[in-house]
Amino acid sequence: MDNENLEFGQVKISDDVVMIIAGIATSGVKGVVSARTGVAEGISNLFAKNNYSKGIKVEINENTVVLDIFINVEYGYKISEVAKEVQSVVKKEIETMTDLQVAAVNVHVLNIVQEKDKEKEKDKEIIETDIIE
């Protein structure tokens, strides 16, 4: 956790907060496809407060952060460009929102997802939503 002394006390930033910031920033990058899981885990993830932190590891030492981000890339996008954009966006957002220094953003590409796979994922989301309602 990050501890910062202010005039009236301390501010502590949880690792989970950094993971959520990184997850939201990553999800906004074109070409990144969010990793999905089975129906049971998908349902439980809908109720989890840190759904965005899936696939992200954070290590904070004093005021320095090292992140490992695991993503799927949509077929047709240049992997190196998507990874560089993820690194840039995540670094900027974390440093802006927390005043922590980002030492490294390690991007791990786990899979390439085709348009057909994206359609299947959307169908799963619809089914999961219908089950919950």
C-alpha positions as CSV (number, residue, x, y, z in Angstrom):
1,M,0.0,0.0,0.0
2,D,1.0,3.6,-0.6
3,N,1.2,5.8,2.4
4,E,1.2,9.5,2.0
5,N,1.3,11.9,4.9
6,L,-1.1,14.9,4.5
7,E,-1.9,17.8,6.8
8,F,-4.7,15.9,8.6
9,G,-3.5,12.3,8.3
10,Q,-2.5,9.6,5.9
11,V,-3.8,8.4,2.5
12,K,-3.4,4.7,1.8
13,I,-4.0,3.3,-1.7
14,S,-4.8,-0.3,-1.9
15,D,-3.3,-2.7,-4.4
16,D,-6.9,-3.4,-5.6
17,V,-7.4,0.3,-6.4
18,V,-4.3,0.3,-8.7
19,M,-5.5,-3.0,-10.3
20,I,-8.9,-1.5,-11.0
21,I,-7.4,1.7,-12.5
22,A,-5.2,-0.5,-14.8
23,G,-8.1,-2.7,-15.8
24,I,-10.4,0.2,-16.7
25,A,-7.5,1.8,-18.7
26,T,-6.7,-1.5,-20.5
27,S,-10.3,-2.1,-21.4
28,G,-10.4,1.2,-23.3
29,V,-7.6,0.3,-25.7
30,K,-8.7,-0.7,-29.2
31,G,-7.8,-4.2,-30.0
32,V,-7.9,-5.5,-26.4
33,V,-10.5,-8.1,-25.9
34,S,-11.5,-8.8,-22.3
35,A,-10.8,-12.3,-21.1
36,R,-14.0,-14.3,-20.4
37,T,-14.5,-17.4,-18.4
38,G,-17.2,-20.0,-17.9
39,V,-20.8,-19.2,-17.1
40,A,-20.4,-20.0,-13.3
41,E,-17.4,-17.8,-12.9
42,G,-18.9,-15.1,-15.2
43,I,-21.9,-14.9,-12.9
44,S,-19.8,-14.6,-9.8
45,N,-17.7,-11.9,-11.5
46,L,-20.7,-9.8,-12.1
47,F,-21.1,-9.5,-8.3
48,A,-17.4,-8.9,-7.7
49,K,-16.5,-5.3,-6.9
50,N,-13.2,-5.6,-8.8
51,N,-14.2,-7.2,-12.0
52,Y,-11.7,-5.0,-13.8
53,S,-8.8,-6.4,-11.9
54,K,-9.0,-9.8,-13.6
55,G,-5.8,-10.6,-15.4
56,I,-3.7,-7.9,-13.6
57,K,-1.0,-8.4,-11.0
58,V,0.4,-5.4,-9.1
59,E,3.5,-5.0,-7.0
60,I,3.9,-1.8,-5.0
61,N,7.2,-1.0,-3.3
62,E,7.1,2.3,-1.4
63,N,6.0,4.7,-4.3
64,T,6.9,2.5,-7.2
65,V,4.5,0.2,-9.1
66,V,5.3,-2.8,-11.4
67,L,2.3,-4.3,-13.2
68,D,1.8,-7.5,-15.2
69,I,-1.3,-7.3,-17.5
70,F,-2.6,-10.4,-19.3
71,I,-4.7,-9.6,-22.4
72,N,-6.3,-11.1,-25.4
73,V,-5.9,-9.2,-28.7
74,E,-8.5,-9.0,-31.4
75,Y,-7.4,-10.6,-34.7
76,G,-6.3,-8.0,-37.2
77,Y,-4.6,-5.6,-34.7
78,K,-0.8,-5.3,-34.6
79,I,0.1,-6.9,-31.3
80,S,3.1,-4.7,-30.6
81,E,1.0,-1.5,-31.1
82,V,-1.8,-2.7,-28.8
83,A,0.8,-3.7,-26.1
84,K,2.5,-0.3,-26.4
85,E,-0.8,1.5,-26.1
86,V,-1.8,-0.5,-23.0
87,Q,1.6,0.3,-21.4
88,S,1.2,4.0,-22.2
89,V,-2.4,4.4,-21.1
90,V,-2.0,2.4,-17.9
91,K,1.2,4.3,-16.9
92,K,-0.5,7.6,-17.5
93,E,-3.7,6.8,-15.6
94,I,-2.0,5.3,-12.6
95,E,0.5,8.2,-12.3
96,T,-2.2,10.8,-12.7
97,M,-4.7,9.3,-10.3
98,T,-2.4,8.0,-7.5
99,D,0.9,10.0,-7.8
100,L,2.7,6.6,-7.7
101,Q,5.6,6.1,-10.1
102,V,5.1,3.3,-12.6
103,A,8.4,1.4,-13.1
104,A,7.1,-1.2,-15.6
105,V,4.0,-2.3,-17.3
106,N,4.6,-5.9,-18.6
107,V,2.0,-6.9,-21.1
108,H,1.4,-10.6,-21.7
109,V,-0.6,-11.5,-24.8
110,L,-2.4,-14.8,-24.1
111,N,-4.6,-15.2,-27.1
112,I,-5.8,-13.8,-30.4
113,V,-9.6,-13.6,-30.7
114,Q,-11.4,-13.7,-34.0
115,E,-14.7,-11.9,-34.7
116,K,-16.5,-15.3,-34.4
117,D,-15.1,-15.7,-30.9
118,K,-16.3,-12.2,-30.0
119,E,-19.8,-13.1,-31.1
120,K,-19.8,-16.2,-28.9
121,E,-18.6,-14.1,-25.9
122,K,-21.4,-11.6,-26.5
123,D,-23.9,-14.5,-26.6
124,K,-22.5,-15.9,-23.3
125,E,-22.9,-12.4,-21.7
126,I,-26.5,-12.3,-22.8
127,I,-27.2,-15.8,-21.4
128,E,-25.4,-14.9,-18.1
129,T,-27.5,-11.7,-17.8
130,D,-30.7,-13.6,-18.5
131,I,-29.9,-16.2,-15.9
132,I,-29.3,-13.5,-13.3
133,E,-32.5,-11.6,-14.1
